[in-house]
């Protein structure tokens, strides 16, 4: 009993140490653009505006995704302040839950040693160390998809009738998955479990699920926001589910077109090198090669393979693909890889040193990525401009942008009002593809008042003659050529900041307004 307790204590300490490493790495880089700047700013704006119903980007409704992640971001920012780590706590907590549930599930169906090894494999992978700190919706939905599959699978394996408590937890996980990123939070667990139940001849157990209480829990958690938001914005369902779910899955006109094998490559990168032990296990089973294999019920092995293959296949079909799409398969691959290691390596005298070396190698790769990415992406970010603007602007000043969208600027400067975005919007509605401009003008269709921040470049001349205006644009943007009334204020790595030429001399209350936005780190400016 003492040995078992000590082994479990060692496992929990291992999980805690992995999560601490993740948090440390999460402090080592700035926000990545566009994703982290976009999704992080939506959470900050929700906190600042007090509008917890409508996700907004630059004050404009942004209904590409449900609000669950933004709610958590806003709460984290309110608790820990407006900074990158507060945002990254949201994916970090979810990947931490993914790790804990993987450990508990594997410990139940296998051994303590294999459960700890599976957790170490996941916890030292790029999935955990990089994906677990990336601010978007992928890790949240991946975690809840995994929790739902585990809960329902354990419920079905409990006996002739499913375990009602576990099944209800599965319904809760599906509800949170739906709120995280939409329909895939329901569709992917349902697809995996449907195939698995057919494969293992357990499908009749579905009749005995606690449907009434389970669906009631699901509805209580998932539906209120959709009902209230749909009442306020009648076109919401068509926009979110038809356009950004079905159309994005079936159309070839969206960004990030990739070949069919892209998801396989993403799995190899995110779960290197551990995934090769899962694949080696398949080869040995097919060839009936000798080797020690831990006793794991075949139903669990089939679940993990169906889990991985079905989801990878699902995301290999659409033309548009992203690396984060494969995150839901990682718990299944971690268990299979731990079992593969047990068969191939565990009996070898040097296996412990090899395993430790591979763990350290992965941590080193992740550390190199997070420490170098800031310099590599320096010209794409507007963080340097934001720092200057935060200390020089007044809260009532207006920021104009053109040519590109500085996703990270509002977050770092902590602006209190939307930027005015310049463009030929009537032409863009006809010509813009899957772009940042389309996200803005489509969102503006939900709110006529918010749409006023989308203006023509012609307003620049008038704005330059009025005090308290700023203009931000990419270096080399033709819009900045021949500007009248504007003065170059700061040249950043990839962005330029201009200030309107008129001085604030004796212009009423605004002249006496104190300089500095909340994002200013130099307190002497306030």
DADA-V95762 format. One record per residue. N is the residue number from 1. RES is the residue in one letter. SS is DSSP state (2 for helix, 1 for strand, 0 for the rest). PHI is phi in whole degrees, 0 to 359 (999 if undefined). NEAR is the number of other ideal C-beta (glycine too) atoms within 10 Angstrom. Layout:
n: (N/N)
res: (RES/RES)
ss: (SS/SS)
phi: (PHI/PHI)
near: (NEAR/NEAR)
This chain:
n: (1/2/3/4/5/6/7/8/9/10/11/12/13/14/15/16/17/18/19/20/21/22/23/24/25/26/27/28/29/30/31/32/33/34/35/36/37/38/39/40/41/42/43/44/45/46/47/48/49/50/51/52/53/54/55/56/57/58/59/60/61/62/63/64/65/66/67/68/69/70/71/72/73/74/75/76/77/78/79/80/81/82/83/84/85/86/87/88/89/90/91/92/93/94/95/96/97/98/99/100/101/102/103/104/105/106/107/108/109/110/111/112/113/114/115/116/117/118/119/120/121/122/123/124/125/126/127/128/129/130/131/132/133/134/135/136/137/138/139/140/141/142/143/144/145/146/147/148/149/150/151/152/153/154/155/156/157/158/159/160/161/162/163/164/165/166/167/168/169/170/171/172/173/174/175/176/177/178/179/180/181/182/183/184/185/186/187/188/189/190/191/192/193/194/195/196/197/198/199/200/201/202/203/204/205/206/207/208/209/210/211/212/213/214/215/216/217/218/219/220/221/222/223/224/225/226/227/228/229/230/231/232/233/234/235/236/237/238/239/240/241/242/243/244/245/246/247/248/249/250/251/252/253/254/255/256/257/258/259/260/261/262/263/264/265/266/267/268/269/270/271/272/273/274/275/276/277/278/279/280/281/282/283/284/285/286/287/288/289/290/291/292/293/294/295/296/297/298/299/300/301/302/303/304/305/306/307/308/309/310/311/312/313/314/315/316/317/318/319/320/321/322/323/324/325/326/327/328/329/330/331/332/333/334/335/336/337/338/339/340/341/342/343/344/345/346/347/348/349/350/351/352/353/354/355/356/357/358/359/360/361/362/363/364/365/366/367/368/369/370/371/372/373/374/375/376/377/378/379/380/381/382/383/384/385/386/387/388/389/390/391/392/393/394/395/396/397/398/399/400/401/402/403/404/405/406/407/408/409/410/411/412/413/414/415/416/417/418/419/420/421/422/423/424/425/426/427/428/429/430/431/432/433/434/435/436/437/438/439/440/441/442/443/444/445/446/447/448/449/450/451/452/453/454/455/456/457/458/459/460/461/462/463/464/465/466/467/468/469/470/471/472/473/474/475/476/477/478/479/480/481/482/483/484/485/486/487/488/489/490/491/492/493/494/495/496/497/498/499/500/501/502/503/504/505/506/507/508/509/510/511/512/513/514/515/516/517/518/519/520/521/522/523/524/525/526)
res: (X/X/X/X/X/X/X/X/X/X/X/X/X/X/X/X/X/X/X/X/X/X/X/X/X/X/X/X/X/X/X/X/X/X/X/X/X/X/X/X/X/X/X/X/X/X/X/X/X/X/X/X/X/X/X/X/X/X/X/X/X/X/X/X/X/X/X/X/X/X/X/X/X/X/X/X/X/X/X/X/X/X/X/X/X/X/X/X/X/X/X/X/X/X/X/X/X/X/X/X/X/X/X/X/X/X/X/X/X/X/X/X/X/X/X/X/X/X/X/X/X/X/X/X/X/X/X/X/X/X/X/X/X/X/X/X/X/X/X/X/X/X/X/X/X/X/X/X/X/X/X/X/X/X/X/X/X/X/X/X/X/X/X/X/X/X/X/X/X/X/X/X/X/X/X/X/X/X/X/X/X/X/X/X/X/X/X/X/X/X/X/X/X/X/X/X/X/X/X/X/X/X/X/X/X/X/X/X/X/X/X/X/X/X/X/X/X/X/X/X/X/X/X/X/X/X/X/X/X/X/X/X/X/X/X/X/X/X/X/X/X/X/X/X/X/X/X/X/X/X/X/X/X/X/X/X/X/X/X/X/X/X/X/X/X/X/X/X/X/X/X/X/X/X/X/X/X/X/X/X/X/X/X/X/X/X/X/X/X/X/X/X/X/X/X/X/X/X/X/X/X/X/X/X/X/X/X/X/X/X/X/X/X/X/X/X/X/X/X/X/X/X/X/X/X/X/X/X/X/X/X/X/X/X/X/X/X/X/X/X/X/X/X/X/X/X/X/X/X/X/X/X/X/X/X/X/X/X/X/X/X/X/X/X/X/X/X/X/X/X/X/X/X/X/X/X/X/X/X/X/X/X/X/X/X/X/X/X/X/X/X/X/X/X/X/X/X/X/X/X/X/X/X/X/X/X/X/X/X/X/X/X/X/X/X/X/X/X/X/X/X/X/X/X/X/X/X/X/X/X/X/X/X/X/X/X/X/X/X/X/X/X/X/X/X/X/X/X/X/X/X/X/X/X/X/X/X/X/X/X/X/X/X/X/X/X/X/X/X/X/X/X/X/X/X/X/X/X/X/X/X/X/X/X/X/X/X/X/X/X/X/X/X/X/X/X/X/X/X/X/X/X/X/X/X/X/X/X/X/X/X/X/X/X/X/X/X/X/X/X/X/X/X/X/X/X)
ss: (0/2/2/2/2/2/2/2/2/2/2/2/2/2/2/2/2/2/2/2/2/2/2/2/2/2/0/0/0/0/0/0/0/0/2/2/2/2/2/2/2/2/2/2/2/2/2/2/2/0/0/0/0/0/0/1/1/0/0/1/1/0/0/0/0/0/0/2/2/2/2/2/2/2/2/2/2/2/2/2/0/0/0/2/2/2/2/2/2/2/2/2/2/2/2/2/2/2/2/2/2/2/2/2/2/2/2/2/2/0/0/2/2/2/2/2/2/2/2/2/2/2/2/0/0/2/2/2/2/0/2/2/2/0/0/0/0/2/2/2/2/2/2/2/2/2/2/2/2/2/2/2/2/2/2/2/0/0/0/0/0/0/0/2/2/2/2/2/2/2/2/2/2/2/2/2/2/2/2/2/2/0/0/2/2/2/2/2/2/2/2/2/2/2/2/2/2/2/2/0/0/0/2/2/2/2/2/2/0/0/2/2/2/2/2/2/2/2/2/2/2/2/2/2/2/2/2/2/2/2/2/2/0/0/0/2/2/2/2/2/2/2/2/2/2/2/2/2/2/2/0/0/0/0/0/0/1/0/0/0/0/2/2/2/2/2/2/2/2/2/0/0/0/0/2/2/2/2/2/2/2/2/2/2/2/2/2/0/0/0/0/0/0/0/0/0/0/2/2/2/2/2/2/2/2/2/2/2/2/2/2/2/2/2/2/2/2/0/0/1/0/0/2/2/2/2/2/2/2/2/2/2/2/2/2/2/2/2/2/2/2/2/2/2/0/0/0/0/0/0/2/2/2/2/2/2/2/2/2/2/2/2/2/2/2/2/2/2/2/2/2/2/2/2/2/2/0/0/0/0/0/0/2/2/2/2/2/2/2/2/2/2/0/0/0/0/0/1/1/1/1/1/0/0/0/0/0/0/2/2/2/2/2/0/0/0/0/0/0/1/1/1/0/0/2/2/2/2/2/2/2/0/0/0/0/2/2/2/2/2/2/2/2/2/0/0/0/0/0/2/2/2/2/1/1/0/0/0/2/2/2/2/2/2/0/0/0/0/1/1/1/1/1/1/0/0/0/2/2/2/0/0/0/0/0/1/1/1/1/1/1/0/0/0/1/1/1/1/1/1/0/0/0/0/0/0/0/0/2/2/2/2/0/0/0/0/0/0/0/0/0/0/2/2/2/0)
phi: (999/295/296/299/298/296/295/291/299/298/295/294/296/297/299/296/296/298/291/294/299/300/296/298/295/292/267/262/214/281/296/275/245/272/301/293/297/295/289/292/292/298/295/295/295/298/293/291/283/79/267/270/272/250/298/226/249/57/82/259/307/229/252/290/225/294/266/308/296/294/301/295/299/299/293/293/295/295/276/249/91/276/204/297/296/299/294/285/298/294/295/295/294/291/290/295/295/303/294/296/294/302/299/295/294/293/297/287/264/221/242/300/295/290/298/293/294/298/295/294/297/293/288/252/273/294/306/280/283/250/299/285/238/273/276/202/266/294/290/298/291/298/295/289/299/296/299/298/297/299/298/294/296/294/297/291/277/286/158/294/244/298/291/294/296/296/297/297/298/297/297/297/298/296/297/290/295/298/290/284/211/104/295/295/295/255/295/289/301/298/297/298/292/299/298/294/295/296/298/264/58/245/299/298/293/303/298/260/295/283/299/297/290/294/292/295/298/302/294/297/274/271/274/306/298/298/294/293/294/294/295/280/235/300/269/299/300/299/291/285/270/283/287/263/244/290/296/294/284/258/275/251/261/269/294/62/293/221/293/298/274/301/294/296/297/298/297/299/288/284/235/288/265/296/299/294/285/292/293/295/297/298/300/291/292/294/272/59/290/288/152/288/234/297/282/227/304/298/298/287/297/294/301/296/291/296/305/289/292/296/288/298/297/304/274/277/284/293/289/271/221/229/302/295/296/270/303/298/275/295/299/296/293/296/294/296/291/296/292/296/297/301/286/269/241/300/278/273/294/263/299/298/291/296/298/298/296/292/298/293/299/297/297/296/297/297/297/297/296/287/276/263/296/298/290/296/260/301/285/276/270/246/298/294/296/299/296/292/300/299/268/254/274/260/306/272/295/249/253/255/227/207/86/197/244/279/302/270/297/300/292/288/280/57/295/252/216/296/282/271/259/263/180/275/293/295/289/297/298/270/246/295/271/279/233/293/297/296/300/285/287/291/294/296/296/277/212/296/294/295/296/293/282/266/231/277/301/297/285/298/299/293/295/291/268/244/293/83/242/229/230/240/207/288/301/88/292/301/300/280/282/70/293/253/88/248/238/297/252/204/256/268/294/220/232/235/245/247/236/298/287/291/276/269/300/48/249/77/302/295/298/267/294/289/287/112/261/303/282/289/271/267/294/292/278/258)
near: (5/6/8/9/9/10/15/15/10/12/20/13/10/17/19/11/12/22/19/10/17/23/15/14/22/22/12/15/20/17/24/21/20/16/17/24/26/23/25/31/26/24/27/22/26/23/18/18/14/7/13/14/13/24/24/22/23/26/22/26/23/23/22/21/21/23/23/24/28/26/18/19/27/23/17/22/22/15/9/12/10/19/14/21/15/20/27/25/22/27/28/23/17/25/27/21/16/28/27/15/18/25/25/14/22/26/19/12/21/21/16/16/16/20/23/22/26/27/26/26/31/26/29/23/28/17/33/31/24/22/23/30/28/20/26/21/23/23/29/26/29/31/28/29/30/28/25/27/29/26/24/28/27/20/24/26/19/15/10/8/14/23/18/15/12/18/24/20/20/29/25/20/25/28/24/21/30/24/25/25/23/19/15/22/28/19/16/26/27/14/17/28/24/14/16/24/19/11/14/19/9/17/14/9/19/14/9/15/20/20/12/8/13/20/14/13/18/20/13/12/18/22/14/11/17/17/10/11/20/14/9/12/18/9/12/17/13/10/17/20/14/11/15/18/16/11/12/17/16/10/13/8/11/16/11/13/12/18/11/11/10/18/23/14/14/22/21/14/16/21/24/16/13/27/24/15/21/24/14/18/24/12/11/16/14/8/8/6/12/8/15/9/14/14/7/18/12/8/16/23/17/14/26/25/18/22/30/23/14/18/25/18/12/18/22/17/11/17/17/17/22/17/21/21/24/29/29/31/29/31/29/25/29/30/30/26/27/29/25/27/24/23/19/19/16/19/10/10/6/9/14/11/10/12/18/12/11/17/17/11/13/22/17/10/17/23/16/10/16/18/12/12/15/15/10/9/17/14/13/18/25/31/22/19/27/26/19/16/27/22/19/20/25/17/14/11/21/18/22/24/24/20/17/19/24/28/24/24/28/29/28/29/27/16/26/16/15/20/20/21/22/22/20/13/17/10/9/15/13/7/11/17/9/13/13/14/19/14/20/23/19/19/24/21/15/21/16/8/9/20/18/13/20/20/17/11/13/9/13/24/13/12/19/20/13/13/16/18/24/25/27/27/24/20/13/10/15/9/17/19/7/8/17/10/18/21/11/12/17/17/12/21/15/18/25/19/23/21/21/25/15/14/9/14/7/7/14/8/7/12/13/10/15/8/14/18/22/14/19/21/9/11/8/7/14/11)
